[in-house]
Amino acid sequence: MANYAWATLLALYDKYQLTGKLKLRNLKSDIVLGGEIATSLKLLRSIIELSEIVKEILRRMHAELVEEMEITQGSIRGKIVTSLVAKYKPNGIPVRRERIEFENPANLLLVATLLEVEKRLMKLIQSLSYSNPTTEKLREIAIDKLQSLIFECERILSVPELRPLIPKGSLIVENSLQLEEIEKKVSYEAVTHPREYKAYQKLLTIRRYLKNDLSLLDRETKELADTLLLKLSKSKIYELFALAFILNYLVETYKPSKVKIITRDGEVDGRGLIFSGANGDITVLYNIISEDIPSKLSKAKALGLLDGPIREDLVKKLGGLPDIVILLSFNGQKKRLIFECKYTRSINYLVQARFKALSYLYEFDAHAVTIMSPPPLSYHLPSTTASPNRTSDNVEGDSSTNGEDEETDQQRGFYVGIAEYGGASININSNGKIFAILYLDPTEEGIERSKQTLGILLHLIDPAIFPLPQHGRTK
């Protein structure tokens, strides 16, 4: 579950080049994703731009013509120094020859820049050396991003003209004062000799960007390191798994032209995504309620039984907090969909979740509320070979009679029976309100099956936005 969730959530950053941080609530703290990914993408673009600058530098590389004398006994290459022939005869013939020397402040600054970036990135990778099983995949993805940046630096440094400068460039990187002095020299030469130093002027600009991006990446990687140490409950991991499943489905089927993280919107800042298409927007919120979906309870008037009205700040705490909220905005019409995630195979827990789901239909005036959970204990997917009881998952309420009462016993047949259909959609009234149960099993075959059932459910909720999936229901 965790691997699927992290991989899917971070893939959104690559696919849509998202900026900003996605905040996922975890009790009183936040799981913060994306800052380091977004910054690493910016950093990668800067390094690629630096690669283009290197190509330009190589075309007009600033080199010095150095004249040196050598005593040769073989073939003569260079100009014989006639005034010194008698001095060295018969041991050899003095010859002056010219060679191109690339070791100068401008080229050393170029090499030092790449080595400096590489060194910082290696330190960041070392800072991500600790995680736990629930965040290991997140760590792997982040390290892959950083290693791709290091690989790009090494590729540029492999250029034959630059490779000999690496030893001295490494010493310069270790001496901040010397590096600062060289940068000042190159800046001065770029001003006084703009034509000869045109490419190096771009190098100086890129250095400023790299410094800012590396400092930002450093801070954000520390935040990621804190996230990697978080111990998440299995219920929380299942919520994130369900969120990632829904987001992935929207990307695959709705095919948005643009996806962005909600920013600068009070409490919702960073806690939701907007999928924009040709005809409207789909907003997905996680563990947050926006002003568009006010709770009727949080704005209700409450009276104390002994002493008059109850303070408004206390009443606001009564409002519910759904796991996932989807807002559909198309052609001037809006619909509210709520998904409540329960990592349980217990019938008793599902019955309790039903009460919560039905209350959300009224409290938030939702068009549909769906419970998402693995199939109940006495059902297993047709293609699996696991035991029908599925007790190995260690989910909430695994005991088949845990806390059951007469009502649970009476409804058992319904919850087990609908598992054969992947869940159920129940029309509550003539206004089209829907209460649904969607069984999302955290296995490969479960995910594939649930894509079909989610597609059918969304089609029932709004057929104009979500066409019926292929191989959908036939009746």
C-alpha positions as a Python dict, from the first residue, in 0.01 Angstrom:
ca = {
    (1, 'M'): (0, 0, 0),
    (2, 'A'): (267, 248, 102),
    (3, 'N'): (477, 185, -210),
    (4, 'Y'): (177, 242, -437),
    (5, 'A'): (76, 560, -252),
    (6, 'W'): (419, 728, -255),
    (7, 'A'): (500, 630, -613),
    (8, 'T'): (164, 754, -742),
    (9, 'L'): (166, 1082, -550),
    (10, 'L'): (521, 1173, -650),
    (11, 'A'): (461, 1070, -1011),
    (12, 'L'): (215, 1359, -1034),
    (13, 'Y'): (506, 1599, -980),
    (14, 'D'): (697, 1456, -1273),
    (15, 'K'): (399, 1427, -1507),
    (16, 'Y'): (254, 1774, -1448),
    (17, 'Q'): (566, 1953, -1317),
    (18, 'L'): (382, 2057, -1002),
    (19, 'T'): (521, 2331, -784),
    (20, 'G'): (459, 2377, -416),
    (21, 'K'): (410, 2129, -134),
    (22, 'L'): (132, 1877, -94),
    (23, 'K'): (32, 1851, 272),
    (24, 'L'): (-131, 1532, 396),
    (25, 'R'): (-270, 1550, 747),
    (26, 'N'): (-150, 1292, 998),
    (27, 'L'): (-321, 1364, 1331),
    (28, 'K'): (-167, 1693, 1454),
    (29, 'S'): (123, 1693, 1209),
    (30, 'D'): (155, 1695, 830),
    (31, 'I'): (319, 1462, 583),
    (32, 'V'): (477, 1717, 348),
    (33, 'L'): (549, 1596, -4),
    (34, 'G'): (683, 1752, -317),
    (35, 'G'): (896, 2041, -203),
    (36, 'E'): (1222, 1852, -256),
    (37, 'I'): (1090, 1694, -575),
    (38, 'A'): (986, 2028, -726),
    (39, 'T'): (1316, 2188, -628),
    (40, 'S'): (1518, 1896, -763),
    (41, 'L'): (1336, 1934, -1095),
    (42, 'K'): (1430, 2304, -1099),
    (43, 'L'): (1785, 2208, -1010),
    (44, 'L'): (1793, 1951, -1287),
    (45, 'R'): (1679, 2216, -1535),
    (46, 'S'): (1959, 2445, -1413),
    (47, 'I'): (2217, 2168, -1452),
    (48, 'I'): (2090, 2087, -1801),
    (49, 'E'): (2115, 2458, -1885),
    (50, 'L'): (2467, 2450, -1745),
    (51, 'S'): (2536, 2160, -1981),
    (52, 'E'): (2433, 2381, -2274),
    (53, 'I'): (2660, 2658, -2143),
    (54, 'V'): (2948, 2409, -2133),
    (55, 'K'): (2892, 2335, -2503),
    (56, 'E'): (2914, 2707, -2577),
    (57, 'I'): (3223, 2740, -2358),
    (58, 'L'): (3393, 2453, -2540),
    (59, 'R'): (3332, 2628, -2872),
    (60, 'R'): (3510, 2939, -2752),
    (61, 'M'): (3690, 2803, -2450),
    (62, 'H'): (3907, 3059, -2278),
    (63, 'A'): (4258, 2917, -2301),
    (64, 'E'): (4606, 3057, -2266),
    (65, 'L'): (4888, 2997, -2510),
    (66, 'V'): (5183, 2891, -2296),
    (67, 'E'): (5537, 2886, -2437),
    (68, 'E'): (5780, 2641, -2278),
    (69, 'M'): (6126, 2511, -2353),
    (70, 'E'): (6231, 2149, -2361),
    (71, 'I'): (6547, 1958, -2447),
    (72, 'T'): (6479, 1699, -2713),
    (73, 'Q'): (6696, 1420, -2849),
    (74, 'G'): (6454, 1286, -3107),
    (75, 'S'): (6239, 1456, -3366),
    (76, 'I'): (6222, 1828, -3333),
    (77, 'R'): (5881, 1978, -3268),
    (78, 'G'): (5897, 2349, -3218),
    (79, 'K'): (6145, 2628, -3275),
    (80, 'I'): (6514, 2563, -3204),
    (81, 'V'): (6670, 2807, -2956),
    (82, 'T'): (6995, 2872, -3146),
    (83, 'S'): (7150, 3078, -2869),
    (84, 'L'): (7143, 2777, -2635),
    (85, 'V'): (7243, 2499, -2875),
    (86, 'A'): (7608, 2505, -2768),
    (87, 'K'): (7511, 2489, -2400),
    (88, 'Y'): (7314, 2164, -2428),
    (89, 'K'): (7517, 1995, -2702),
    (90, 'P'): (7559, 1695, -2727),
    (91, 'N'): (7288, 1598, -2470),
    (92, 'G'): (7004, 1741, -2677),
    (93, 'I'): (6870, 2036, -2867),
    (94, 'P'): (6678, 2316, -2688),
    (95, 'V'): (6337, 2374, -2844),
    (96, 'R'): (6065, 2626, -2768),
    (97, 'R'): (5712, 2501, -2825),
    (98, 'E'): (5365, 2635, -2752),
    (99, 'R'): (5080, 2450, -2588),
    (100, 'I'): (4724, 2542, -2497),
    (101, 'E'): (4660, 2566, -2125),
    (102, 'F'): (4297, 2536, -2006),
    (103, 'E'): (4375, 2585, -1640),
    (104, 'N'): (4259, 2940, -1571),
    (105, 'P'): (4012, 3095, -1320),
    (106, 'A'): (3711, 3082, -1558),
    (107, 'N'): (3745, 2712, -1640),
    (108, 'L'): (3832, 2622, -1282),
    (109, 'L'): (3515, 2800, -1167),
    (110, 'L'): (3311, 2593, -1411),
    (111, 'V'): (3456, 2266, -1280),
    (112, 'A'): (3432, 2379, -916),
    (113, 'T'): (3064, 2464, -968),
    (114, 'L'): (2982, 2113, -1086),
    (115, 'L'): (3189, 1952, -809),
    (116, 'E'): (3024, 2177, -551),
    (117, 'V'): (2676, 2070, -665),
    (118, 'E'): (2781, 1706, -666),
    (119, 'K'): (2923, 1732, -314),
    (120, 'R'): (2607, 1893, -174),
    (121, 'L'): (2385, 1633, -338),
    (122, 'M'): (2590, 1350, -188),
    (123, 'K'): (2542, 1500, 158),
    (124, 'L'): (2169, 1522, 100),
    (125, 'I'): (2156, 1154, 4),
    (126, 'Q'): (2340, 1067, 326),
    (127, 'S'): (2085, 1268, 526),
    (128, 'L'): (1810, 1041, 390),
    (129, 'S'): (1973, 722, 517),
    (130, 'Y'): (1700, 651, 775),
    (131, 'S'): (1339, 556, 715),
    (132, 'N'): (1086, 293, 820),
    (133, 'P'): (896, 32, 617),
    (134, 'T'): (602, 266, 552),
    (135, 'T'): (822, 539, 402),
    (136, 'E'): (1099, 334, 237),
    (137, 'K'): (954, 378, -112),
    (138, 'L'): (939, 755, -60),
    (139, 'R'): (1308, 748, 35),
    (140, 'E'): (1399, 542, -272),
    (141, 'I'): (1223, 784, -508),
    (142, 'A'): (1387, 1090, -349),
    (143, 'I'): (1734, 933, -366),
    (144, 'D'): (1681, 837, -730),
    (145, 'K'): (1603, 1203, -807),
    (146, 'L'): (1918, 1324, -633),
    (147, 'Q'): (2135, 1057, -798),
    (148, 'S'): (2007, 1158, -1141),
    (149, 'L'): (2138, 1510, -1070),
    (150, 'I'): (2477, 1371, -968),
    (151, 'F'): (2491, 1161, -1285),
    (152, 'E'): (2427, 1471, -1498),
    (153, 'C'): (2712, 1657, -1321),
    (154, 'E'): (2948, 1364, -1379),
    (155, 'R'): (2850, 1348, -1745),
    (156, 'I'): (2947, 1713, -1796),
    (157, 'L'): (3275, 1670, -1605),
    (158, 'S'): (3371, 1378, -1830),
    (159, 'V'): (3442, 1622, -2117),
    (160, 'P'): (3813, 1578, -2209),
    (161, 'E'): (3889, 1950, -2173),
    (162, 'L'): (3745, 1960, -1821),
    (163, 'R'): (3859, 1626, -1679),
    (164, 'P'): (4222, 1736, -1610),
    (165, 'L'): (4094, 2028, -1404),
    (166, 'I'): (3903, 1808, -1156),
    (167, 'P'): (4188, 1756, -901),
    (168, 'K'): (4252, 2130, -863),
    (169, 'G'): (3880, 2205, -879),
    (170, 'S'): (3823, 1964, -587),
    (171, 'L'): (4077, 2154, -377),
    (172, 'I'): (3907, 2484, -459),
    (173, 'V'): (3567, 2351, -350),
    (174, 'E'): (3716, 2267, -9),
    (175, 'N'): (3846, 2624, 28),
    (176, 'S'): (3549, 2864, 32),
    (177, 'L'): (3772, 3174, 39),
    (178, 'Q'): (3963, 3062, -269),
    (179, 'L'): (3637, 2977, -447),
    (180, 'E'): (3497, 3322, -364),
    (181, 'E'): (3816, 3489, -490),
    (182, 'I'): (3805, 3300, -821),
    (183, 'E'): (3440, 3393, -869),
    (184, 'K'): (3528, 3760, -817),
    (185, 'K'): (3806, 3736, -1076),
    (186, 'V'): (3578, 3580, -1334),
    (187, 'S'): (3307, 3838, -1262),
    (188, 'Y'): (3558, 4118, -1317),
    (189, 'E'): (3684, 3966, -1644),
    (190, 'A'): (3326, 3915, -1763),
    (191, 'V'): (3262, 4287, -1717),
    (192, 'T'): (3588, 4409, -1871),
    (193, 'H'): (3594, 4154, -2156),
    (194, 'P'): (3225, 4087, -2228),
    (195, 'R'): (3280, 3934, -2574),
    (196, 'E'): (3545, 3681, -2464),
    (197, 'Y'): (3359, 3596, -2143),
    (198, 'K'): (3004, 3587, -2278),
    (199, 'A'): (2952, 3217, -2196),
    (200, 'Y'): (3112, 3259, -1853),
    (201, 'Q'): (2870, 3542, -1775),
    (202, 'K'): (2592, 3284, -1814),
    (203, 'L'): (2789, 3055, -1582),
    (204, 'L'): (2791, 3324, -1312),
    (205, 'T'): (2414, 3365, -1347),
    (206, 'I'): (2356, 2990, -1322),
    (207, 'R'): (2577, 2980, -1010),
    (208, 'R'): (2340, 3222, -836),
    (209, 'Y'): (2040, 3007, -927),
    (210, 'L'): (2217, 2691, -816),
    (211, 'K'): (2309, 2843, -480),
    (212, 'N'): (1947, 2936, -413),
    (213, 'D'): (1810, 2602, -534),
    (214, 'L'): (2064, 2400, -335),
    (215, 'S'): (1989, 2594, -16),
    (216, 'L'): (1617, 2540, -71),
    (217, 'L'): (1670, 2172, -152),
    (218, 'D'): (1878, 2137, 164),
    (219, 'R'): (1595, 2270, 382),
    (220, 'E'): (1329, 2066, 206),
    (221, 'T'): (1532, 1746, 224),
    (222, 'K'): (1553, 1794, 600),
    (223, 'E'): (1173, 1814, 604),
    (224, 'L'): (1163, 1495, 400),
    (225, 'A'): (1403, 1328, 643),
    (226, 'D'): (1158, 1408, 924),
    (227, 'T'): (873, 1262, 717),
    (228, 'L'): (1072, 943, 657),
    (229, 'L'): (1088, 887, 1032),
    (230, 'L'): (712, 918, 1081),
    (231, 'K'): (543, 599, 1194),
    (232, 'L'): (212, 586, 1013),
    (233, 'S'): (-74, 366, 1123),
    (234, 'K'): (-209, 110, 878),
    (235, 'S'): (-535, 303, 869),
    (236, 'K'): (-348, 617, 760),
    (237, 'I'): (-152, 425, 498),
    (238, 'Y'): (-478, 283, 360),
    (239, 'E'): (-624, 637, 340),
    (240, 'L'): (-318, 751, 141),
    (241, 'F'): (-343, 440, -75),
    (242, 'A'): (-710, 517, -150),
    (243, 'L'): (-628, 883, -223),
    (244, 'A'): (-350, 780, -463),
    (245, 'F'): (-584, 528, -627),
    (246, 'I'): (-847, 796, -693),
    (247, 'L'): (-591, 1049, -820),
    (248, 'N'): (-438, 793, -1051),
    (249, 'Y'): (-782, 704, -1187),
    (250, 'L'): (-858, 1070, -1261),
    (251, 'V'): (-526, 1109, -1445),
    (252, 'E'): (-585, 797, -1655),
    (253, 'T'): (-952, 852, -1741),
    (254, 'Y'): (-1025, 1224, -1712),
    (255, 'K'): (-689, 1311, -1873),
    (256, 'P'): (-664, 1666, -1734),
    (257, 'S'): (-476, 1925, -1935),
    (258, 'K'): (-343, 2078, -1613),
    (259, 'V'): (-302, 1974, -1250),
    (260, 'K'): (-203, 2214, -973),
    (261, 'I'): (-176, 2217, -595),
    (262, 'I'): (-416, 2453, -419),
    (263, 'T'): (-215, 2738, -268),
    (264, 'R'): (-286, 3061, -82),
    (265, 'D'): (-630, 2945, 26),
    (266, 'G'): (-630, 2964, 405),
    (267, 'E'): (-654, 2624, 572),
    (268, 'V'): (-678, 2445, 235),
    (269, 'D'): (-330, 2569, 136),
    (270, 'G'): (-141, 2267, 3),
    (271, 'R'): (-412, 2019, 105),
    (272, 'G'): (-574, 1963, -230),
    (273, 'L'): (-531, 1933, -605),
    (274, 'I'): (-725, 2079, -897),
    (275, 'F'): (-758, 1876, -1218),
    (276, 'S'): (-850, 2110, -1504),
    (277, 'G'): (-1004, 1988, -1829),
    (278, 'A'): (-1180, 2130, -2132),
    (279, 'N'): (-1522, 2157, -1966),
    (280, 'G'): (-1444, 2220, -1601),
    (281, 'D'): (-1247, 2137, -1288),
    (282, 'I'): (-1226, 1847, -1045),
    (283, 'T'): (-1098, 1945, -700),
    (284, 'V'): (-970, 1676, -464),
    (285, 'L'): (-925, 1758, -94),
    (286, 'Y'): (-771, 1535, 171),
    (287, 'N'): (-873, 1565, 538),
    (288, 'I'): (-982, 1927, 498),
    (289, 'I'): (-1309, 2111, 450),
    (290, 'S'): (-1314, 2419, 229),
    (291, 'E'): (-1561, 2705, 236),
    (292, 'D'): (-1736, 2546, -63),
    (293, 'I'): (-1859, 2260, 153),
    (294, 'P'): (-1961, 2401, 492),
    (295, 'S'): (-2074, 2164, 766),
    (296, 'K'): (-2434, 2220, 876),
    (297, 'L'): (-2338, 2111, 1226),
    (298, 'S'): (-2047, 2353, 1263),
    (299, 'K'): (-2282, 2645, 1190),
    (300, 'A'): (-2576, 2515, 1394),
    (301, 'K'): (-2708, 2689, 1704),
    (302, 'A'): (-2651, 2488, 2018),
    (303, 'L'): (-2800, 2538, 2362),
    (304, 'G'): (-2659, 2411, 2687),
    (305, 'L'): (-2919, 2214, 2879),
    (306, 'L'): (-2842, 2404, 3198),
    (307, 'D'): (-2723, 2747, 3094),
    (308, 'G'): (-2826, 2890, 2757),
    (309, 'P'): (-2633, 2918, 2427),
    (310, 'I'): (-2304, 2731, 2372),
    (311, 'R'): (-2007, 2928, 2237),
    (312, 'E'): (-1968, 2924, 1858),
    (313, 'D'): (-1604, 2811, 1877),
    (314, 'L'): (-1718, 2497, 2058),
    (315, 'V'): (-1996, 2428, 1810),
    (316, 'K'): (-1751, 2451, 1518),
    (317, 'K'): (-1557, 2158, 1665),
    (318, 'L'): (-1864, 1939, 1607),
    (319, 'G'): (-1825, 1944, 1228),
    (320, 'G'): (-1721, 1623, 1054),
    (321, 'L'): (-1393, 1575, 868),
    (322, 'P'): (-1426, 1339, 569),
    (323, 'D'): (-1117, 1160, 445),
    (324, 'I'): (-1147, 1261, 78),
    (325, 'V'): (-1374, 1522, -80),
    (326, 'I'): (-1416, 1565, -456),
    (327, 'L'): (-1580, 1878, -598),
    (328, 'L'): (-1706, 1860, -956),
    (329, 'S'): (-1746, 2199, -1128),
    (330, 'F'): (-1879, 2169, -1484),
    (331, 'N'): (-2093, 2400, -1695),
    (332, 'G'): (-2198, 2607, -1395),
    (333, 'Q'): (-2305, 2302, -1194),
    (334, 'K'): (-2134, 2167, -884),
    (335, 'K'): (-2144, 1830, -712),
    (336, 'R'): (-1987, 1714, -387),
    (337, 'L'): (-1854, 1361, -350),
    (338, 'I'): (-1719, 1222, -24),
    (339, 'F'): (-1504, 911, 24),
    (340, 'E'): (-1459, 763, 371),
    (341, 'C'): (-1176, 508, 399),
    (342, 'K'): (-1183, 218, 645),
    (343, 'Y'): (-899, -31, 660),
    (344, 'T'): (-1107, -314, 799),
    (345, 'R'): (-1258, -646, 697),
    (346, 'S'): (-1491, -650, 997),
    (347, 'I'): (-1866, -632, 927),
    (348, 'N'): (-1913, -448, 1255),
    (349, 'Y'): (-1675, -168, 1150),
    (350, 'L'): (-1849, -142, 812),
    (351, 'V'): (-2188, -105, 982),
    (352, 'Q'): (-2049, 176, 1198),
    (353, 'A'): (-1898, 340, 890),
    (354, 'R'): (-2241, 330, 724),
    (355, 'F'): (-2384, 559, 995),
    (356, 'K'): (-2098, 807, 941),
    (357, 'A'): (-2143, 802, 562),
    (358, 'L'): (-2518, 863, 582),
    (359, 'S'): (-2465, 1150, 825),
    (360, 'Y'): (-2218, 1311, 581),
    (361, 'L'): (-2481, 1304, 307),
    (362, 'Y'): (-2690, 1542, 516),
    (363, 'E'): (-2420, 1737, 700),
    (364, 'F'): (-2235, 1843, 382),
    (365, 'D'): (-2529, 1816, 142),
    (366, 'A'): (-2319, 1575, -62),
    (367, 'H'): (-2443, 1413, -382),
    (368, 'A'): (-2269, 1087, -299),
    (369, 'V'): (-2081, 937, -5),
    (370, 'T'): (-1875, 623, -58),
    (371, 'I'): (-1716, 390, 195),
    (372, 'M'): (-1390, 243, 67),
    (373, 'S'): (-1254, -65, 241),
    (374, 'P'): (-1104, -406, 165),
    (375, 'P'): (-1361, -684, 108),
    (376, 'P'): (-1505, -834, 430),
    (377, 'L'): (-1358, -1137, 601),
    (378, 'S'): (-1574, -1405, 447),
    (379, 'Y'): (-1499, -1297, 88),
    (380, 'H'): (-1184, -1303, -123),
    (381, 'L'): (-1110, -1200, -479),
    (382, 'P'): (-1180, -1479, -729),
    (383, 'S'): (-826, -1472, -871),
    (384, 'T'): (-643, -1493, -537),
    (385, 'T'): (-524, -1813, -378),
    (386, 'A'): (-512, -1670, -27),
    (387, 'S'): (-726, -1797, 254),
    (388, 'P'): (-1085, -1670, 236),
    (389, 'N'): (-1055, -1527, 585),
    (390, 'R'): (-771, -1294, 477),
    (391, 'T'): (-657, -1261, 841),
    (392, 'S'): (-295, -1203, 739),
    (393, 'D'): (-358, -835, 665),
    (394, 'N'): (-377, -748, 1034),
    (395, 'V'): (-642, -486, 963),
    (396, 'E'): (-880, -330, 1211),
    (397, 'G'): (-1144, -559, 1351),
    (398, 'D'): (-1015, -883, 1204),
    (399, 'S'): (-1210, -1093, 1451),
    (400, 'S'): (-1529, -1195, 1275),
    (401, 'T'): (-1741, -1133, 1585),
    (402, 'N'): (-1553, -833, 1725),
    (403, 'G'): (-1809, -616, 1908),
    (404, 'E'): (-2100, -741, 1700),
    (405, 'D'): (-2462, -690, 1798),
    (406, 'E'): (-2796, -802, 1652),
    (407, 'E'): (-2796, -527, 1389),
    (408, 'T'): (-2451, -628, 1263),
    (409, 'D'): (-2554, -992, 1252),
    (410, 'Q'): (-2864, -901, 1055),
    (411, 'Q'): (-2668, -699, 794),
    (412, 'R'): (-2378, -943, 753),
    (413, 'G'): (-2531, -1107, 448),
    (414, 'F'): (-2556, -774, 263),
    (415, 'Y'): (-2193, -669, 313),
    (416, 'V'): (-2060, -1012, 223),
    (417, 'G'): (-2299, -1053, -70),
    (418, 'I'): (-2212, -725, -245),
    (419, 'A'): (-1842, -815, -243),
    (420, 'E'): (-1913, -1033, -544),
    (421, 'Y'): (-2008, -713, -731),
    (422, 'G'): (-1711, -510, -604),
    (423, 'G'): (-1949, -306, -386),
    (424, 'A'): (-2285, -140, -428),
    (425, 'S'): (-2450, 191, -520),
    (426, 'I'): (-2769, 271, -329),
    (427, 'N'): (-3003, 552, -433),
    (428, 'I'): (-3120, 716, -112),
    (429, 'N'): (-3405, 929, -249),
    (430, 'S'): (-3554, 1082, -561),
    (431, 'N'): (-3305, 1370, -547),
    (432, 'G'): (-3036, 1138, -677),
    (433, 'K'): (-2829, 1115, -356),
    (434, 'I'): (-2613, 804, -350),
    (435, 'F'): (-2469, 600, -66),
    (436, 'A'): (-2206, 357, -198),
    (437, 'I'): (-1965, 93, -78),
    (438, 'L'): (-1657, 26, -291),
    (439, 'Y'): (-1432, -263, -193),
    (440, 'L'): (-1073, -162, -268),
    (441, 'D'): (-837, -447, -191),
    (442, 'P'): (-468, -340, -159),
    (443, 'T'): (-343, -603, -403),
    (444, 'E'): (-257, -582, -774),
    (445, 'E'): (-570, -772, -878),
    (446, 'G'): (-775, -571, -629),
    (447, 'I'): (-656, -241, -777),
    (448, 'E'): (-737, -349, -1133),
    (449, 'R'): (-1084, -468, -1031),
    (450, 'S'): (-1154, -150, -835),
    (451, 'K'): (-1065, 71, -1134),
    (452, 'Q'): (-1367, -82, -1304),
    (453, 'T'): (-1598, -39, -1005),
    (454, 'L'): (-1485, 320, -940),
    (455, 'G'): (-1545, 405, -1305),
    (456, 'I'): (-1897, 263, -1291),
    (457, 'L'): (-1972, 446, -966),
    (458, 'L'): (-1852, 782, -1102),
    (459, 'H'): (-2056, 724, -1418),
    (460, 'L'): (-2367, 669, -1206),
    (461, 'I'): (-2296, 991, -1014),
    (462, 'D'): (-2235, 1205, -1324),
    (463, 'P'): (-2251, 1032, -1665),
    (464, 'A'): (-2179, 1360, -1847),
    (465, 'I'): (-1830, 1381, -1693),
    (466, 'F'): (-1744, 1014, -1652),
    (467, 'P'): (-1832, 784, -1943),
    (468, 'L'): (-1911, 422, -1866),
    (469, 'P'): (-1586, 223, -1865),
    (470, 'Q'): (-1536, -52, -2118),
    (471, 'H'): (-1664, -386, -1988),
    (472, 'G'): (-1888, -191, -1750),
    (473, 'R'): (-2221, -310, -1618),
    (474, 'T'): (-2454, -454, -1876),
    (475, 'K'): (-2784, -407, -1695),
}
